[in-house]
Amino acid sequence: MWKRVTVLLIAFIASQSFVLAQNKMLDEVVAIVGDRIILDSDIEKQAIQYRQQGYYSGGDIKCEILEEQLYQKMLLNQAEIDSIEVTESEVESAMQQRIQYFISQLGSEQKLEEFYGKSVVEIKEEFRPLIADQMKSQRMQTELTKDVDITPTEVRNFYNQIPNDSLPLINTKLQLQQIVRYPEISEVEVLAVKERLQKFKERIEGGERFATLAALYSEDEGTAAKGGQLGYVGRGDLVPEFAAVAFKLEKGQISRIVKTEYGYHIIKLIDKKGEKINCRHILLKPEVKPEKKVQAQKFLDSVRNKIINDTLEWVEAARMYSDDEDTRTNGGLLINYQDGSSQFEKDQVEPSIAYAIKDLNPGDISKPFEAEDDKGKTLYKIVRIKSRVKAHTANMQDDYQAIQEMALRKKKEEFVTDWIEKKHENTYIRISDKYKDCAFKYKWLN
């Protein structure tokens, strides 16, 4: 039930302009669960999302989406009754994890902002209520099914009941490790950026408009077109160094030069509302000189040769030389942001990595290649295939855990079916006649 609900919410954002243009036609209440309504526009937005992803189930997509919405509203209703909540920090963490996944697919934060014409802060603002409800619903579902367990005998029986020609295909899965090297940025380049920002500040204090200079020169492409304006944001929406300075400014005041993981900024406070501020900024990034890129590439090539010649172990090389703080202490092992595991299906691998390893076998190491991190910074990396499990038909010996998860999921779905039927008796549910012919999985219609 939740597999599709959690899939690439970013497509939902991409579909907003289409839906808003048709609001008069689409904003019809098509269902009510308790005191929560479902609009036709809610259904249409997700239908657009699924079509963009090439999703096809063989059924009526809108009926399936409506059922997902009905189920979520039922869970939210129960969550309210049971006082189940999610904290702002939990929502922020989940949101950041998904943003990171989207960035890994598009290549960088800058490309994400370019693609949607919104800053990451604005994307987060649109995600926040959606993710909060989704997390609350998932927590309620977990609470409902937390005591549902399954025995090895039940798993075996489940497996034996599946016809041989219907056994699921387990896709090829990879475990990947990386060693990352950022080209050195010289103090000369840092000084050049600081001098430019200082001159911008002097020009603004001399009467020029901050917004004009931001539009002309800021390297934050998500906000430059809006004169560097971020919109109203909380502390949690900003990197700590930026927030620490921005929240201390008075209206109209321009900050000192601020260094963050994105580069160097000057900030102007526009307004404060409670715990949120609206500000503009100009971002500049020190230039990476070509010779420094070559230097980083050659360094990784020498590390790779040492590993291949058995004079250095991969794990030790990652610990000693990798600039990636997130992976250097665990042998450079990459984590799949979609499910939190260390395994990737082929279409989940970042494109630059996929190209670099396309001809490699387990244990092989790619040649150094250029890439960008999630902040748009240039880096070089080498990638090793730690393991590869080829696509195969599921069997009890190799895939017991996957089969156990399928069996448990089925048992939980049966439990949820019973729960919905019981809750239906004392929950107000109304569904529009236009959906009365849907072949629902659960008994929503009397």
Number of C-alpha atoms within 10 A of each C-alpha: 12 12 6 13 14 13 15 17 18 17 18 19 15 17 17 13 9 12 18 14 10 11 12 10 11 18 16 15 15 20 20 18 22 16 10 14 18 19 16 19 21 20 22 20 21 21 21 18 21 19 12 13 12 8 12 10 7 6 10 12 18 16 19 19 20 25 20 17 20 23 21 23 22 23 23 25 19 19 19 13 9 10 9 14 15 13 11 12 10 12 21 18 13 16 20 15 16 22 23 17 19 21 21 22 17 17 20 21 26 21 19 24 21 15 12 15 16 18 24 21 19 19 18 19 16 14 20 17 12 13 19 20 18 20 20 21 26 17 18 24 19 13 12 16 16 10 9 12 12 15 11 10 9 15 19 15 12 17 20 12 10 11 8 11 7 10 15 15 11 16 15 14 18 19 20 25 23 25 28 26 23 23 21 14 14 13 10 11 15 16 12 14 21 21 13 13 22 15 12 20 22 12 14 16 13 9 8 13 13 23 20 16 19 25 19 13 18 23 20 25 22 25 27 24 17 17 20 29 24 21 19 18 20 16 15 13 17 14 12 12 12 19 16 13 15 26 17 11 19 14 14 12 14 21 18 15 19 17 16 13 11 17 17 21 24 25 25 24 21 19 15 16 10 6 10 16 21 19 23 24 27 28 26 21 21 18 14 17 13 9 11 15 20 12 15 20 22 14 16 22 18 12 21 24 14 15 17 15 10 10 10 14 15 22 18 16 18 23 18 12 15 23 17 18 11 12 19 23 15 14 19 25 23 20 17 18 17 16 10 10 11 15 21 22 16 13 10 17 17 16 15 15 19 14 12 17 19 9 9 12 13 15 14 15 22 21 17 24 18 17 18 17 18 20 15 17 19 17 21 24 24 24 25 25 19 16 16 17 14 11 12 13 15 19 15 14 7 11 14 16 12 15 20 20 14 16 21 19 17 13 18 21 14 11 14 17 14 14 12 17 13 11 12 17 10 9 15 13 19 17 17 12 10 8 15 12 9 16 13 15 10 14 12 16 13 7
